[in-house]
Amino acid sequence: MRLRHAGIGLGAVAAMLSATAPALDFTLGIGPTYSCRNRGPGARIAALTFLEPAPVLSIDDYGGRHYQPGDGDNVGIGTGYADLTTPVGRYCVGVFYRTDYRGAASHDTLDALVANHNREPFDMGRTYELEFSSTYVDSAGVKLARVFEFEPADRWLLQFGVTASVMRAVTYREARLHGSAVATSGRYAVGTASLVRTESDYDASDFNSFVGTGNPEGYGYSFDAGFAMRTPGGYAATATVLDAYSSIDWNGVPESIESIDNETVRYDSNLNREAFVAGRDRRVDLSHPMEPRYRVALSAPLQRGFSLFASDDYVNHTHFPAMGLGYSWSGNYAELGFDIRTQAISMLFGRGWLRLAITSDDLQLSEASTLGLGLSIAGAW
């Protein structure tokens, strides 16, 4: 999925480069070479989520009828972004709100959680390797971008852009589970495990009242970089790195540490009600680096307004290669893209100041494990 501003009358250069970000775009078009080419103010809202084992909209129902985890780690990636930007001289300034989620879980962990949720028994004699990690961050801030243009030869164009952002974190949630358990029956298992939860919005009723949840605060920064190239023949290439160098520093975040040591774990909604659970609550200071997102895209012109493109996104140690076809006519632009990793199809339509995009791997959006939506508008001074 490609989401970025589409200003009125951007010209041939912007039109050509617009064809270089198809299909499953985890950068959401935030890169400076995309979002800092408008001739006027713009607004955008976009979101993209990929859950390997289950549909996105069934996450609270543990996958519902379509729970299909892989044998290894199962990855979850979610990103959402909303911003308002405007050019000021040679720069672009803007305000934004973003949401980022990264998660990974073993097949065994997901099986145990789903079985509990659906009141299904453990597999007697099975060893469950318990591995799970997730991070969720909400933040808001301001950003400043600049794009530098070069013409190394006649009708060649090179662009290099950088964006600096400062932000205040709104929410931080991190969970880490490690251990193993052997099912001695359909309702009991014996094992050793530890669970660490760090949450800025920890429910005070679940936290040690003598420690208290306090008033955690987090502030951070981010630097993005982008590169774009167009040849005289109409070929184009782009490369983007989101959060190339970034971090959010938190003060006084509530953290809970729980451990089970060779005790019986009863089958129930908590997996530990009859186990001997040792733990402690505390408040910690931490630094959370934002994991970079990488994207490269290529575009080649075909005849009669058509163009062929290919791309690859690299997020959370996972590649998302994609390819597709674009078509432009009478000031309009449309794309149809296919992501090889997720089997998702992306469709985009742009007309003047408006662009709409949708990505899904299922015609029924409620059953999609890859789902993206986007809207962007832009005007001219």
N, C-alpha and C positions, 0 to 999 in steps of 0.2 A: 504494500500500500504506500502510495506517495501522497504526502499532504504538505502543501506549502502555499504561500501567497501567489495569486495570479493577478497582478496589477493590470489596469487597462493600458493598452498600447506599450507593452514592454519591449516590443521590437523583435527582430529576427533572432538576435542572440539569445534572449530569454526564452523564446519559443523553442529553439533547438535544444537548449539545456534542459528545458522542462521535460523532455522525453527521456531523461537519464535516471529517473528515480521510480521505477515501476514496483508493483506488487508489494510484498511484505516489507515495508520500510520501518524498521524499529527506531530510526532517527526522527521519524514523523516530520521530516522536512524542516527541522529546527536549525540545521547547519547554516552558517553565515552565507555561503554561496547560494543557498536557496532563499532565505528569508530576508536578505538585505539587498534585494534588487528592485524593490517597488519604487514607483514614483509618487507614492502617497501612503497614507496610513492603512493599516491592515489589521485584521483580527482572525484568529484561528482557534479551533478546538478539535482535538484529535485524541483517539485512544486505540491501543492495539494490545491484545492479550493472547497468549499461547499457553495452554495447559496440556501437557503431553498425555496424562492418563484419562481425562474426562472433559465434558463440555464446560465452557466458561460459565454459562449461566446456571449450571447445576452444581457449582462448587459448594454451596451450602447444603446440598443434598448428597454429597460425596459421590458425584457422578451419575446418580439416578440409575437409569437402565443402561447407560453407555460407559461403564467403567472398564477401560482397556489399558492397563499399565504396561510399560515395557519391562524387559527383564532386568536392565540395569537401573541407573538413576533416572528418575522421571523429572523433567524440567518444567518449571513454570516461570513465565516472563510476562510482566504487565507494565505498560507505560501509558501515561496520559499527560496531555499538555494543552494549556490554554494560554494565549498571549494577545497583547495589543502592542503593535510596533508602529513606528513612524520614522521617516528619514529626517535627520537634522544635519544640514550641511553634508559633509562627506561620511557621516556616521548614521547608524540606525540605533534608536533607543527604544526600549520596551519594558513592559511589566509582564510577569508570567506567574502561573501556578502549575505545578507539576506533581505527578504521582509516579513512583517507581516501585516495582515489586520484582524480587528474584527469589526463586525457591528450587529445591531439589530434594527428592525423597526416594528411598529404596523401594523396590517392589514389595518387599516384606512389610515395611512400615505401612504402606498404603493398604495392603491386604488386611492388616490387623485393624486399622482404623475404620475401613469400610465395613468389615465384618461386624465390628462393634456397633456401628451406626445402624446397620440393617438387622441386628440381633441374630447374626449367624455365628455358629460355633467356630472355635479355633480348629486348625487341622492338627489332630493329635499326633505327637511325635515330631512335628515340624519345628525347626529352629528358625525363629524370626530375627533377622539381622536388622536392627533398628537404627536407621540413619535418616535424619531429616534436618534441613536448615532452610530458613526463610528470612527475608528482610523486606520491610515495607516502610517507605518514607514519603511523606507529604511535605512540600516546601513551596514558598512563594518568594519572589524577589524582583530585582530589576537587572537589565542587561544592556550592554553597549557593544555594537558590532561594527566592523569596518571591512570592506572588500576592496582589494587592490587589483587593478586590471593592467595587463601588459599585452602588447602586440609584437611578439618576437619576429614575425614576418608578415607579409601581406596577407590579410584576411584570416590570420591565425589569432585566436584569443585565449589568453590565460587569465584565470582569476584565482586569487588566494584570499581567503577570509578568516577572520578570527572574531570570537565573541568572548567577552568576559562578563560573568554574572556573579552577583552577591545575593544571598538568600537567607531567609529565616525559616528554619525547619518548624513544621507544624506538628508532625507526628513521626515517631520512630518506634518500630516494633521489630524485634529480632527474636528468633527461637532456634535452639540447637538441641537435637536429641541424638544420643549415641548409646548403643548397647546391644544386647541380644536377649532373647527369651526362648525357652523350649516349652511347647505346649504339652503338658502332662495329661490333659484331657481336653474335651471340647470347651470347657469353661475355665480352666486354670492353666497358668504357665509359670515357670520359674526362671528368673533371669536377673541380670545386672544392667542397669541403665542410668543415665543422668540426663536431666532436662534443664536447660538454662533459658529463661525468658527475660528479655530486657525491653521494657515498654514505657514510653514517655507518658502514655495515658492509662497506666495501670489502674485497675479498679481498686479504690482504697479499701473496700470491704474484703478484698482477697489478699491484701498486703499487710505485713506486720505493722500493727498500729503503733508500736514503740519506735519503729524506724520512720514510718510515714512516707507517703509518696512525694512530698515536697513540691517544688515548682520547677521542673526541669526546663532548660532552655537550650536551643541549638541554633548555631549560625554557621554559614558556610560560603563556599565560593566554587566556581566552575569555569573552566576554559575549554572552548570548542574550536575546532579548526576545520576548514573545508577547502577543497581544490576543484576547479572546473577547467576544462579545455574544450575548444571547438576548432576543427580544422576547416580549411576552405571547402572541402568536399561535403561538409555537413556532418561529419562524424563527431561525437562528443563523448566525454568521459568525466566522471566526478568521483571524488573521494571525500568522505566525511568522518570525523572522529568527534563524537559527543562525549563530554566529560573526560577529555584527554588528561586533564589534571584537575582534580576536584576533591573536596572533603567537606564534611559537616562535623563540627565539634559540639559535643553535648556536655552539659553540666548537670549532675545530680539526677540521673535517670534511674528509676526503680528497676531492680534486677532480682529475680527469684532463681535460686538454684535448688533443684530437687534430685535426689538419688535413691535408687532401689538396689540393695545388695543381697543377691541370692535369696530373695524372698518370693513367696507365692503372689502372683498377680491374678486377681479375679477378673473374669470376663465381665466388663460393665462399661458404661459410657466414659469412665475416666481411666480405665486400664490399671488402676493402682489402689482401689479402695481397701483391699484387704492385704496390701503389701506394707512392709515397714518402710516408710518414706522418711528419709532424713533430708533436711534442707535448711536454707537460711535466706532471709531477705536483706537487701542492702541497697544503697544508692551509689552509682558509679559515674565517673567522668569517662567519656569515650570519644574517639575520633572515627568517623565512618567515611571511608573513601567511596565515592560514587564510581561504580564499575564502568569503564569506557564501553561505548557502542561504536562499532566500526561498520562502514558501508562503502562499497565500490559499485559503480554502475557504468555501463557502456551503452551507446546508442549509435545505430547505423541507419542512414536514410534509405528508403526504398522508393519505388515509383508511385506517383499520383497521391502524394500526401501521407503515405504509410511510412512507418519507421519500426525497426526491430530493436529490442533492447534486452539486456541481461544484467543481473545484479547479484550481489551476495552481501548479506548482513551477518555480522559476527557478534553474538551477544551471549553472555553467560557460558562461554566455552562451547558454543553451538553455532554452526553455520546454517544459513538459510538462503541457498541459491535459488534464483528465480529468473524467469524469462517472460517475454510477452510482446505484444504488438500495439503500436499507437497509430492514430489517424487524426489528421488535422484538416479542417475544411471551413471556409468562410468565417474565420475567427473563432471557431470551436475546436475543442481537442478532446479525444477519448482514448482510453487505454484499457486493455484487457491483459492481465498478468496471471501467471501461474507459478506458485512456489513449490519447488520440488520436495523440500523437507516436510512440509505440513500438508501438501496436496490442496492448499487453499487457492481460491480464485479471487482476484482483485479487479474491481471495475472502478473507473474514474471518468468523470465528465467535467469539462471546464468550458465556461462561456464568459468571456469578458472578465468581470470582477468576481465571478463565483466559481468555486470548485467543490465538487462533492465526491466522496470516495467511500467504498465499502469493501471489506475483505471477509471471506468466510470459507470454511472447508465443508460446509453443509448447507443445502438449500433451506433447511429449517434452522434458523439462527439459534433457536433454543438448544439445538444439539451440536452446535459448532464448538470444537476445541480450539479453533483459531478464529478470532473475531476482531474486526477493526472497523471504525467509523471515523469520518472526518469531514469537516466543513471549513472552508477558508474564504474570506472575502477581502478585497483590496480595492482602493480607489486611486485616482490620479490627482495631483495638485492642480 
